[in-house]
Each structure stands twice: as structure tokens, then as C-alpha cells.
Amino acid sequence: MKAVKKAIHDKDLAKVGAALRRAAKQARKTAERTHTPLVIYEEGRVIRKMVRKETNR
């Protein structure tokens, strides 16, 4: 299925997706560095997951 892009007319709202991705990436790095679980919302529940160091493939 092809993703459909919607035109967003509010400049600030258009940047929200990128900002959330940057925040998630930083949270993952922080959890990895401090050896603490990453708290995520998945399938209607709040879950704590330990982060494994990413390897370049």
C-alpha cells in the first residue's frame, strides 16, 4: 500500500513528525548509555524494554 501524503498548511504542525523521530532517537541513545529501559506505548500498553546496542549492518 502506498503512503498518502496530506498537505499541511500550518508550518509548525508540519515539523512535528520529524521532531518526534529526533526525540525518539535521542531517548533510545540515552536509555542505551544509562543502561535503563526505554518506556514505549505499544498495543495499548506502556512497556519497558531494554535497549541493545545497534550494530551497523
Summary of the structure (lengths in Angstrom):
residues: 57
radius of gyration: 15.2
end to end distance: 26.7
largest distance: 40.7
contacts: 75
relative contact order: 0.11
helix: 40%
strand: 18%
